[in-house]
Amino acid sequence: MTTDTTLPSIDDIRERLKLVEDPEIRLDIMSLGLIYDIEVATDGLVTITMTLTSPGCPLGGIIQGQVWQALRDLPGVKDVDVQITFNPPWDPRTMASDEVKMMLGIW
């Protein structure tokens, strides 16, 4: 974590999250639509609310760790809280980017 007092922008956070891939699908979590919310508190706490491709995803803890790792050294970030939710359930037909839909054969 940094000691910088400038808070990261939501766009900076999104760009970093594009580097995190779902280990099974091998596509980034932003394009997959797994990120539901990003909050940056004035004290430098970044809270990510996200989902997984399925409630039984065995790699959920790994993905949480990768999100934390990707964001922890952004200027102004004091801590990262990654919260997993399954409400609403992930649906690639409505949540994934057009590029991912094409790759997955969803139209």
N, C-alpha and C positions, 0 to 999 in steps of 0.2 A: 504494500500500500504506500501511496505517496504522501508527502506533507504539503503538497501544492494546495493553495486556497481557491484556485479557479475550479469550478465544477465542470465535469464533462457534459457535452451536449448530448441530447438523445440521438442525434445523427452519428456522433462519434461512437456511442455505445452500439448502435445498430451495425456500423461498419465492423466493429470488433466481433460482434456476434455472428457475422457472416463467415468468420474464420472457424466457427465451431460446427463440426459435421455430426450428424447422426451416424454412429459407427456401423449401423446395420444397412442403412439406405445409402450412405456416403454422399449425402446432400446437406447443404448448410441449413441450420435451424431457422434462420430468418426466411429463406426462400420456401422452406417447408411450411411456414406459418405456425411454428411451434411457440413463438414468443407472443404472449397475449398483452403484456403491459410492461412498461419500463418507467420507473420512478427514480428521481434523483432528489434526495433530501438536502437541505442546506448544510447539514453536518457531513456530507460526503458519503452517506449511505446510499448505495444503488440497490434497488429492489427490482428483481426480475420475476415476473409471473409468467410461467410457461407451462406447456403440457408436453406429453410424450406421444409417440405415434400409437401407443396402446397402453392401457392401464397395467398390463402385465410385462411391460418392457423391462428386460433384465438389466439394461444398461443405464437406467435412470440416474443412479448415483454417479456414474462416470460422466454423463452429460452435464449434470449439475456441477461437478468438479471442473469440467472444461469451461463452462460459462464463468465460473468464479475466476479461474486462471486467466481467461481472456480479458477480463475487466479489471482485475485487481491493481494493475500497474498504470491504468489511465490516470493522467493528471487530475488531482482533486478527489479521487476515489479513496475513501477511508476504509470501507468495507463493502462486501457484496452479499446480499441475501437472495438466494435463488429458491423461489417457491414453486412447487409443482401442483398443478390443479388438473382435474379432468372434467371441469365444467366451464365451458361446453366441451364435449368430446371433440378430439381432432378429426376433421374431415378434409382430406386433401382436395376434394372437389370444390370446396369453397374457401379454404384457407391457404392453400399453396399458391405460389407464383405461377404464372402461365408457363414459364420455362420448366418448372418442376412437373406441372401437369403433363406437358408434352413428353418429358423424360419417363414419367410413370405410365404414360398411355391413357391419361384420364381426360376425356372431353365429353 
